[in-house]
Amino acid sequence: MATKEKTGLEASEFIANQTVDVNYRQAKEEEGTGLVPCPSRDEGAKFLRIKKGEPIPKLFVPNFLERNRNFIKDMQYKEGLPFITPEQEKEYGVKFKKPKTEKPLMSIYSTENLYKRIKKMGGKAFKEWAEKQFGADNIDRRKSPRGVADQIRRIVG
């Protein structure tokens, strides 16, 4: 990364996993003060290339943590969520919470359970049931009952 004197951006403890091109600009009045990440087409946007192995500027860390974790080298995960310290959460304004529900629909609409339902109801009745449950525009009646079950699996998750 270019030095702080050159860019005005402070380096973070996170290291870039690959070369990344980013843009930033001076914040507008309604956005507050300081620098903000922006698309390259914004007026006054400045280009910055973060090379692989260099520290990521603190300005871009929240965005990378939320959307582009593959840009951060050696990202630690705990239970499928990025693991960062409470100090880092406070500093970057990012908080990761476990989802409240663990997709119970997956077990209800498991492939095994859907196939049992096909056997119990019959193919035609299963397709009608599927249309009522998931909407006629989501289910293709021309498919076989097992094909409809696969569609349901894709819809549910």
N, C-alpha and C positions, 0 to 999 in steps of 0.2 A: 504494500500500500504506500502511496505517496505520503510524505511526512505531514504531521499535523500543521506545521507552519505553512505548507503549500496549500493544503485543502481546507484546513480549519476543522477537520473531522477527527474525533478522538477514537483511538483504537480500543477494541474490546478484547476480552480473553478468548473469544471464539476465533478459530482458524478456518480459512477457506479450504474446502475440500476440492474445489476446482476453480478455474478462472471464471470470474463473473463480471459482466458489464452492468453497471447500475448508473442511475442519474439522480441528481438532487438539485434543489434550488432554494432560494431564500423564501421563507414563508410569507404568504400574503397577510394583510392586516387581520382578516377574519380567522385565519388559522393560528394566530399567535406570533411568536417571534422565533428566530433561529432558522435552522435548515430542515427541510423535509424531503423524503424520497418522492420522486415523481417520474412520470413517463418522459421519454426523450422529446416528445413533441411539445411539452409545456414550454412557455416562454421563459427564458432565463435558465433553462436546464443545463447543468454542468455534467459532463461525462466523467466517470471514474471506473477504472478497470482494477478489480481486486484479483491479484494473481494467486494461484494455488499455493498454499502454505503461508500466506500473509494473514495478519490479523484483520478481522472484519470490523469496519467502523461501527461504533455504537448506534449510529443513526439507522443502520439497516438490520440490526440484530432482531428487533421485534418482528419485522416482516419475515425474515428467514426462519425464525422459530415457529411462527404460525403457519406459513405457507410453503417454504422452501427448505425443509430441514436437510435435504440432501446436499445443500451448499455448505453445511457446517461439518467440519472434520470431527470424527470420534464422538458423535452425538450419543449420549447415554439415554437409554429408555428403561422405564419401569412400568410394568403392566400395560405396555403399548403406548404410553405417553412419554414425551420427552422429560427427562429428569434434570431439573435445574434447581439451584439452591433458592431458599426464600429471599436471600439478598438479591439474587439475579431476577427473581420474579418482580420484586419491588422496583429495582433499577430500570428494567425494560418494560414494565407494565403489562406483563404477560402472565396469565394463570391458566394452568391446564387442570381440568377436572375430569374425573371418570364419568362416562355417560351414566345417567340415572337408571336407564333400563337396559337390560341385557337381552335384546331381541327375543322375546318369548315367542314371537311369530315363527321364528326359524324352526322351533321344535314342533309346533302345531302343523306347519306346512312342510315338514321334512319329506324328502322323496319317498321314504318308506311309508309314512302315514298317508301320503297322497295316493300311492299305489294301492294301499289297503282300501281306501275310499273308492277307487275305481272298481276294484273287485266287488265291493259291497253294493255299490249303487248301479253299476253298469256304465258303459261308455257314454251313452247319450245323456243320461241323467247327470253324470259327472260334469259333462261340458255345460249343461244348463246351470248347474250349481256354481260352476266356476264363473260363468257370465254374470250371475246375480251377485256373487261375492266381489269380483274384481272389475266389473264393467265390461260391456260387450265390446267396446273399442280396444280393450287391453287383451282380450282372449280371441284367438283365431279358431273358429269352430271347424275349419277345414282340416286342422291337424288331428292326429290320433289322440286318444285320451292321455297317453304318456307324453306326447308332445305338449299338450295343454298343461300337464303337471310340470313340465320343464319351464314353461312360460310363467307359471305361478311362482316357481322357485326364483326365477330372475326378478320378478316383481317384488317379492318379499325380501330378497337380499342376497 
